[in-house]
Amino acid sequence: MQPGQVTLAQWRALYRGADVVLDEACAAAVLRSAQTVEAIVARGEPVYGVNTGFGKLASVR
């Protein structure tokens, strides 16, 4: 699966429990993103939906 090129059949397979394997570049990007969020949270800054609510509750921590 590649971003922007996922077929309906592939989505169905995922829904039905198919395994997903990330390539190294994708896995590295996910890890960097997670580390960024962790660093922001560690500084006590709000991260929408992580340490705040959603929508009207976004100001609730």
Secondary structure as UniProt FT lines:
FT   TURN            3..4
FT   HELIX           8..15
FT   TURN            16..17
FT   HELIX           24..42
FT   TURN            43..44
FT   TURN            48..51
FT   HELIX           55..57
FT   TURN            58..59
//
